[in-house]
Amino acid sequence: MRVGGVVACAAVLLSGCGSPGPVQVDGPKLLGTDAAQCRRLVQALPDTVAGQKRRNISPADAPAAAWGDPAIVLRCGVHKPAALRPTSFCLEVNHVGWLATQGGKAVPMSRPAAGTVDFTTIGRSVYVELSVPGAYQPQVDALPAMARPVSVATQDVHPCL
């Protein structure tokens, strides 16, 4: 029996099932002030978000971070969301405004949404996106952990209205 346990243990180690690999992240190429703000943000991010532990990302130097499996992914320095309008609903969490979108379309988040929701900061000096899979209900529960790091690393250009 002992031999079978050793074989099973070796099989798990070889397959890598015990821990997921790095999360592949398509991080934007940044320069100047945006790059500096995003570096500060990534350094200030918490070890856990929505009860999920931080994971390695690839490439390791991307202005991004990830937690859990399926991965909650933060990307700093993204483009302004196409759905963002002056009249967009602004979800304010601890003094940081967010636009919630699915498939590029704004969603009000009056109730948990099925599938991944992308939250993008509104009114900050650099856009920060947090993609939260539908496995984490409600998805907005991931936002409080982002408020302090976003506030410390970026500037509030105009308040969430």
C-alpha positions as CSV (number, residue, x, y, z in Angstrom):
1,M,0.0,0.0,0.0
2,R,2.8,2.4,0.7
3,V,4.2,2.0,-2.8
4,G,0.8,2.9,-4.3
5,G,0.7,6.1,-2.3
6,V,4.2,7.1,-3.4
7,V,3.2,6.4,-7.1
8,A,0.0,8.4,-6.8
9,C,2.0,11.3,-5.1
10,A,4.6,11.2,-7.9
11,A,1.8,11.3,-10.6
12,V,0.3,14.4,-9.0
13,L,3.7,16.1,-8.9
14,L,4.5,15.3,-12.5
15,S,1.1,16.4,-13.8
16,G,1.3,19.7,-11.9
17,C,-2.3,19.3,-10.7
18,G,-1.5,20.5,-7.3
19,S,-1.0,24.2,-8.3
20,P,-2.0,26.1,-11.4
21,G,0.7,27.6,-13.5
22,P,1.2,31.3,-14.1
23,V,-1.7,33.2,-15.5
24,Q,-1.0,34.5,-19.1
25,V,-1.7,38.2,-19.1
26,D,-1.8,40.6,-22.1
27,G,-0.4,43.6,-20.3
28,P,-0.2,46.9,-22.2
29,K,3.2,48.4,-23.0
30,L,3.6,51.6,-20.9
31,L,6.0,54.5,-20.7
32,G,6.6,57.4,-18.4
33,T,4.0,58.4,-15.8
34,D,1.6,55.6,-16.6
35,A,4.4,52.9,-16.2
36,A,5.4,54.4,-12.9
37,Q,1.8,54.5,-11.5
38,C,1.2,50.9,-12.6
39,R,4.4,49.7,-11.0
40,R,3.3,51.4,-7.7
41,L,-0.1,49.8,-8.1
42,V,1.2,46.3,-8.6
43,Q,3.5,46.6,-5.6
44,A,0.7,47.8,-3.4
45,L,-1.8,45.1,-4.3
46,P,-3.0,42.7,-1.6
47,D,-2.0,39.0,-1.3
48,T,-5.7,38.0,-1.4
49,V,-8.7,39.2,-3.3
50,A,-12.2,37.9,-2.7
51,G,-10.7,35.2,-0.5
52,Q,-8.4,34.1,-3.3
53,K,-4.5,33.9,-3.1
54,R,-2.3,35.8,-5.5
55,R,-0.8,33.9,-8.4
56,N,2.2,34.3,-10.6
57,I,1.6,35.9,-14.0
58,S,3.4,35.6,-17.3
59,P,5.1,37.7,-18.4
60,A,6.2,38.4,-14.9
61,D,6.9,42.1,-15.6
62,A,3.5,42.9,-17.0
63,P,1.6,45.7,-15.3
64,A,-0.8,43.1,-13.9
65,A,-1.7,40.7,-11.2
66,A,-3.9,37.6,-10.7
67,W,-5.6,35.8,-7.9
68,G,-7.5,32.4,-7.6
69,D,-8.5,29.8,-10.1
70,P,-10.3,30.7,-12.3
71,A,-8.2,33.9,-12.2
72,I,-9.3,37.3,-11.1
73,V,-7.0,39.5,-13.3
74,L,-6.0,43.1,-12.8
75,R,-4.4,45.0,-15.7
76,C,-3.1,48.5,-15.3
77,G,-2.8,51.0,-18.1
78,V,-5.6,49.7,-20.3
79,H,-7.4,51.8,-22.8
80,K,-10.5,53.8,-22.0
81,P,-13.5,51.4,-22.3
82,A,-15.6,52.0,-25.4
83,A,-18.7,51.8,-23.2
84,L,-17.6,54.7,-21.0
85,R,-19.9,57.7,-21.5
86,P,-20.4,60.9,-19.4
87,T,-23.8,59.3,-18.4
88,S,-22.4,55.9,-17.5
89,F,-23.4,54.3,-14.2
90,C,-20.4,54.8,-11.8
91,L,-20.1,52.1,-9.1
92,E,-18.2,53.8,-6.3
93,V,-16.4,51.5,-3.8
94,N,-14.4,53.2,-1.1
95,H,-14.0,56.4,-3.1
96,V,-12.9,54.7,-6.3
97,G,-15.3,54.7,-9.2
98,W,-15.7,51.7,-11.5
99,L,-17.5,51.0,-14.8
100,A,-18.9,47.5,-15.0
101,T,-19.0,45.9,-18.5
102,Q,-19.6,42.5,-20.1
103,G,-18.7,41.9,-23.7
104,G,-17.9,45.6,-24.0
105,K,-21.4,46.7,-22.9
106,A,-22.1,48.5,-19.6
107,V,-24.0,46.6,-16.9
108,P,-25.5,48.3,-13.9
109,M,-24.6,45.5,-11.4
110,S,-27.9,45.9,-9.5
111,R,-27.6,42.1,-9.1
112,P,-24.8,39.6,-9.7
113,A,-24.2,39.0,-13.4
114,A,-23.6,35.6,-15.0
115,G,-20.1,35.3,-16.5
116,T,-17.1,37.5,-16.2
117,V,-17.5,41.2,-15.4
118,D,-14.8,43.7,-16.3
119,F,-14.6,46.6,-13.9
120,T,-12.6,49.6,-15.1
121,T,-11.7,52.6,-13.0
122,I,-13.4,55.9,-13.8
123,G,-11.8,59.3,-13.3
124,R,-8.3,58.1,-12.4
125,S,-5.0,59.2,-14.0
126,V,-4.6,55.8,-15.5
127,Y,-7.2,53.2,-16.3
128,V,-7.2,50.0,-14.3
129,E,-9.2,46.9,-15.2
130,L,-10.2,44.1,-12.9
131,S,-11.8,41.1,-14.6
132,V,-13.8,38.9,-12.2
133,P,-15.1,35.5,-13.4
134,G,-18.7,34.6,-12.6
135,A,-17.5,31.9,-10.2
136,Y,-17.0,34.7,-7.7
137,Q,-20.5,35.9,-6.8
138,P,-21.2,38.7,-6.4
139,Q,-18.3,39.9,-8.6
140,V,-18.3,43.4,-6.9
141,D,-16.9,41.7,-3.7
142,A,-13.4,41.9,-5.3
143,L,-13.5,45.7,-5.6
144,P,-13.0,46.7,-1.9
145,A,-9.5,45.2,-1.9
146,M,-8.5,47.4,-4.9
147,A,-9.6,50.8,-3.4
148,R,-6.5,51.5,-1.3
149,P,-3.9,50.4,-3.9
150,V,-5.6,52.3,-6.7
151,S,-6.0,55.4,-4.5
152,V,-2.3,55.3,-3.5
153,A,-0.9,54.6,-7.0
154,T,-3.1,56.7,-9.2
155,Q,-4.6,60.2,-8.9
156,D,-8.3,61.0,-8.8
157,V,-8.7,63.3,-11.9
158,H,-12.5,63.7,-11.5
159,P,-14.9,62.2,-9.0
160,C,-17.3,59.5,-9.8
161,L,-20.7,61.1,-10.4
